[in-house]
Amino acid sequence: MSSHVTVDRLQFALTVTFHYLFPILTMGLALFLAYLKSVAYLGGEHRRLALLRKTAEERETYDRAADFWAKVFAVNFAVGVVTGVVMEFQFGTNWAQFSNFSGGVIGQTLAMEGTFAFFAESAFIGAFIAGRQRLGPRMHWIAALMVFTGSWVSGFFIIVTNAWMQHPVAYVIHGGRAQLQSFWGLLGNPWVFWQYAHNMSGAVITGAFVLAGLGALYTLLGRHPEFSRICLTAGVVGALIFSTLQIFPTGDQHARRVARYQPSAFAAMEGLFPTARGAPLVIIGNPDTQRRRLESSIEMPHFLSFLTSHRWNATVKGLNDIPTSQWPDSVPLVYYAYHIMVGLGTILWVMALIGVLLLWRGRLFRSRRMMWALLLAWPFTYIANIAGWTVAETGRQPWIAFHLQRTAAGASPPGSVPAGTGIFSLLGFMGLYLLILILYVVLTLRIVARGPQEGGPPAETAPPRVATTAS
């Protein structure tokens, strides 16, 4: 691969990885923001549902928790917007031939993401931060729901775009370019649903552990006890629910689609070189692409065949039966990233399970060991998410649009963006992103240092239904 393509790939890897650090949290926090505000607005001692049966003081704490996390959301959203704009321009500068080839398809979903979801999300987070005194209790609650909706719809359109690159559907080639044949066919891509569900559950896991981690920090410091209890409770319960969903069914079903539509990526993920009947599931090992074997491996016989087809003796295609020109550019990278994702996901699930068991037994808030574990766990959710995306994007190689356009063919011509220019801009982005990261950390630490607003009027609830009779 030519040097300018390598530089373009490195630059895009930097910008997309740094950018995605922020949507991971906003998409995850959006669900908890909607939950906290819904309990604050809809809750009351008259409610039959235990989840919503709260005293006025408790609802006030939920309202302040929602306000606090909205500030964290806003900072992440703002930085995500700034870093996301860079990638939009890169499609035109560094990947002009890909944009020219596929713009008739993915331009539709990218435009909808920006026009509808992004503007809804940005407008309503501004409205929410403006406060319930200006909007009124009902509109303040609706604003929280719209922040959640905008965030998740935005994620959906991005996943639809990526799913087309992974498994192109609903297109025709006209004049050497891909043109959209059916918009609903694009949205109904069989790759979309499970990739979207897997991605969003990963984001919620991050949001859950960030909630629990901050609650643990305040608990260890002896600050904001009621706020900490809410964050810890919502965090560990949410983490357990979505960690379970991350494993099954979303992870299981998405892996099956990879095995069906991208057998080269699936074989690289599992380090499977010979095609095997009753293929083993590798727990750990070292792939040797020169000798085409997995060394120092610990395996579970027949389990990979069962997971892919629910048959213990099913045949799974290995890399040896796939031309090397169709292999991922770096089989070890795909393999290790996949096992990092799975390993961390399993550890996080165990931690969430222990947290819920301690909560159920009434010992969570007194367990200093668990507080420290939750406090230190949240960075690993980011690593797991990034590792998952590394598997998806490097496993698809050498194709930028699977079996339609190779990555090298999608880059801009070397005369328009030479390697030297790419290196110069790459270094510039690294310096700029370092400054952005410092600013982000300072702003976030200020929010955490101040903590949730204390006191204030109790949250108003939705008016209870009162049965009336004619006199």
N, C-alpha and C positions, 0 to 999 in steps of 0.2 A: 504494500500500500504506500502511495506517495507521501512525502513528508508533509505537504500542506493538508492532506486529508487527516493525517495523524494529529496534527496541531488543532485542526478544526474539531476533531473528536474530543481531544483533551479539554479544549475550551468549553465545549458544550457540556461535557461531564462535570466540569467545575461549576458552571453557571446553574445547571439544572439541579445538581446535588445541593448547592448552597440555597437555592430558591426553595427547594422542597422541604427544607428544615422548618419553614414557617407555615405552609399549608398543612403539614402533618398536624400541628397543634391547633390551628384554627378550625379544621374540620372536626377534630376530636372534641375541642372545647365547645363547639357550637351545640352539640347534643346536650352537654351538661348545662350550658347556659340556658337552653330552652327548658330543661328539667327543673333547674333551680327556680327560674321565674314562674314556671307553671305551678310549682308547689306553693310559692309565695302568694300568687294571685288566686289560685283555685282552692287552696287549702283552708281548712277551718275545722273547729271542733265538732261541727254538725255533720261533717262528711262521713259517709259509711266506709269508704275505702281508706284503709289504715295508712296508705302511702300519703294521702292528702289530709289526714286528720292531725292538724297542728294547732298549737295555741298561737295567740297573737304575737307573743315574744319569739316563738320559733319561726313564724312566718317573716318577721322582721329580719331575723338572722339570715334566712334563705334569700330575702331580697337584697341584703347587703352583700351576700356571697355572690349573687348574680351580678351586681354592680362591680364588684372587685374583679371577677373573671372577665367581664366585658372590657375592662381596661387592658388586661393582659392580651385578650383577643385583638383589640384594636392595634396595639403595638405590633403584634405578629402579622396582622393583616396589612398594615402599612408597609412593613419591610418586605412582605411577600409581594406586594404590588410593585414596589421599586425593582426588586430583583427579577420579577417575572417579565417586565417589559423588555429586558435585555434579550431574553430568549425569543421573543416575537421578532425582534430585529435580526437575530442570528439566522432565522429561517430565510431571510432575504439576502443577507450578506454572505454567510459561510455555507449555506445549504440552498443556494439558488436553484440548482437543477432539481432537487427534491421538491421544492416549493412549486416550481414550474410543472413538474410531473403530477403531483398529488393535490395541488391547491384546489382543483375542482371538486374534490371530495372532502378533505379535512378542513378546508376553509369554511365549510358550512357549520361544523360543530365548534370550531374556534371562534367564529363570529357570534354564535349563539351564547357561548360561554361568556364572552365579553359584554355582549349587548344586554342580556337578560340577567344571568346569574350574578355576574360581577357587580353590576350597578345596583341590583337589589341588595346584595350583601353589604356593599359599602354605604348605601343610603340608610339602611335600617340599623347598622351598627352605630352610625352617627346619631340617628334618632333615639336609639336606646341609651346611649351615653348622655344625651341631652336631659334625660331624667323623667321620672314618672310625674313630677310636679308640673312639667310643661305639657306632657302628652296625656296625662290621665292614666289610671291603673290599667284599663282595658287595652289602650293603644300601646302602652309600654310592654305589656305581655305579648301582644301581637308582633311588636317589633322584634322581640326575642325569637319568636317562632319563625319570622321571616329571615332573620340572620341565619338560623339553622337551615332553613329551606334553601336560601341563596347559596350557602356554603356547600351543601351537599349536591345541589343541582350543578353548580360550577364544577365540582369534582366529577360528576357524571359525564359532562360533555368532554372533559379532558380524557377520561377513561375511554369514551367512545372513539376519540381521536387516536389514542394509543392502540386500542383494540384493532382498528383498521390496519395499522402498521404491523400488528402481530398476525392478523388473520383477515386479509382484504376481502370484502364482500360488497355487493350492491354497486358495482362499478362497471364501466365499459372503457376500453381503450380507443380513443379517437384522436387521430393526428399525433400519436405518440404520447398522449397525456391521458391520465385517468379521469374520467368524468362520472359524476354521481348519477346512478341509474334510479335508485329508490332511497329516499330519505328514511323511510320507515324500515327499509331493509338494513340501512346503516345502523340505526338505533337497535335493531333486533339481531345484530351480529351475535352468534352463539358464544363468542369470546367475552362479550361485554359484561353480562350479569355477574358471573362469578368473579371476574377480575375486579369489578366495581365493589362487590360485597367484601372481597378479601382486602382490598385497599382501604375501604372505609372502616372496617373492623380494626385494621392496624392503626389507623388514625385515632380511633376512639380509645384503643389501648394506651396510646401515648397520652391522650388527654386525661384518662383515668389515673395513670401513674403520676402525672404532673399534679393533679388534684391531691392525690394521696400523699405525694412527696412533700407538698407545701403544708398540708395538714400535719404531717409528721414533724416538719421543722418547727412549726409554731407550738406543737405539743411538747417537743423537747425543750423549747425556750420558755414554756409556760405562758404563752401569749394567745389571745383570742381563742379560748377553749371551745366555745360553742361553734364558732366558724370552723375550727379544726375538726370537730366531730363530724360536721356535715361533709367536709371535704374527704375525710378518711372513709366515712361510710359509703358515700357515692363513689369514691375512687376504687375501693377494693371490690365492691359489688359489681360496678361497671367493668372493672378489669377482668373479673372472673367470667362474666357473661360473654364479653367480646373476645377474650383469650380462647374460650371454648369454641366460639363461632369461627375464630381464626383457624383453628385446627380442623374442626368439622362443623358444618359441611363446606365452608368456603375454600379452605386450603385443599381439602380432598378433591372437591369438584374441579377447582381450577387446575390442579396438577393433572387431572385426567384429560383436560382439554389440551394441555401442553403435550402430554404423551400422544394424543391423537393427531394434533395438527402440526406440532414441532418435535418430532421424535429425536432429532439431533440435539435440541436443547434439553429434552428430558433425559437422554442418555448421559449428557454432560453433567447435569445436576446430580445424577446418581453415581457417576463414575463408572458407568456400565460400558465395557468395551465389547465383549463377545455377546452376540444375541443369545438370550438364555430362556429356557423353558423352566418355569418355577424360579424366576429371578430373585436373588436375595436383596433385602433392604440393608444398605450399608449405614452403619452407625458412625463409623469413623474410618478414615483411610487416606492414602496419598496417591492421587492419579499420576501415572507415568505415561505421558503421551508418546514418548519415544518407543517404549516397549509395549505400549498398548495394554496396560494392566493396572490394577489397583493394588498398591502395596500396603502392608501393615494394616489390613482392614479387619474390622469387627462387623460381622454380618448377621442378619436374621434370615435364615433360609426361607424362600418362597414368599416372603412378605411383600416384596415389591410387586410381584405378579398379582397378589390378592388385592393390594391397594389400587392398582390400575384397572382391574377388571372383575374383582370379586371372585376370581378363580385362582386357586393355589398353583396350578400348573400352566397358567397362561404364558404365552411367549412375549417377551419384551425385546424390541429391537435395540441392539447395541451399536456403538460407534463404528465397529469394524465392518458393518454392513451398510454404512453410509459413506459416500465419497468424502474424502478429506476436504474438498473444496466447499462442502456444505457444513462442515464442523464449525462451531463457534470459534472465533478468533483465539480465545483463551479458554480452553476446557478447564484448567485448574481454577481460574477466576470464577467461572460459573459454579463449579463444584463447591469451592470453599464458601462463596457468598451464600449459596443455598443452605449449606450446613450451619453456617453462622445464624441465618434467619431461623431455621428450624430449632437449633439448639437454644437460642435466646428465647424464642417463643415458648418453648417447653418450660424453661426456667421461670419465665414471667407467669405462666399459667399456675405453676406450683406455688409461687409467691402469693398470687391472688387467692388461690384456694386456702392457703394457710391464713391469710388475712381475713377471709370470710369466716373461717372456723373460729378464729379468735374473736371476731365481732359477735358471732352467734353465742359464744360462751361468755361474753361480756368482759373479755380480757384484752381486746385490741388496744384500747387507749392507755393501758397501763404497761404494755410490753415495750420496753425501751429497745430491745433487740429488733422487734418488728418495725419500730419507728425508724431506726437507723437503716434497716433493709429497704424500706419504702423510700426513704430520703435519697438513697444511693442508686435506686433501681431505674429512675426515669431516663437517664441518658441511654441506657441499653435499648429502650424502645425505639429511639431514633436510629441506633445502629441496625436493629432488626429491620426497620422499614427501609432504610437505604440499601441494606443487603438484598432485600426482596426486589427492589427496583433494579439493582445491579444484575440479578439473575434474569429478570425480564428483558432488559435492554441488551446485555451482552450475549444472552442465550439466543436471541434472534439473529445475531450476526452470522454471516457477513451481509445480511439484508437490512436495508433501512425500511423497506416495505416488503414483507416476506414473500419471496419468490416473484416479486415484481421489479424491484430496483435494488441493486447492490449499494452498499453504503458509499463505496468509492465513486460510483456514478452519480450519487446524489449531492456531492459536494460542489461548491462553486469552482469554475475553472481556475487553475493555478495562476493564470495571468491576472485575474480580477482580485483574488485574495491570496497572495503568495505566502509561503510559510513564515517568512520574516515578519510580515504584517500580523499574522496570527499570533506569533510569539509575543510581539509587542503588546497587542491588545490583551492577550492572556495575562501577562504580567500586570498590566493596568487594572484588569478586573480583580486580580488577587489583592492588590493594594487597596482598591476601592472597597472590596468586600470585607477586608480586615477593618477598615474604618466603620463600615456599616455594622459589623458584628460588635465592635466596641460600643458604639452608640446604642445598639439594641440591648446589650447586657447592662449598660448603665441605666437605661430607662426601666428595664424590667426589675433590676435590683431596687430602684427607687420605689416602684409600686409594691414590691414585697416588703421593703422596710417600713413603709407606711401602714401596710396591712389594710384590712377592710375597715370601712368607716364605722365608727362606734355610735350607738344611739340612733336617734332619728325617729320619725313617726312610724308606727306599725304599718305593715303592708295592708292595703285594702283588698278585700276578697271579692270574688264575683258574688252578686246578691243571691242568697238562697231562694229556692223556689218555695213559695208559700201557697198552700191550697186554700182557695176561697170558695164560699158557698153563697148562693143568693139568699138574701134575707126575706 
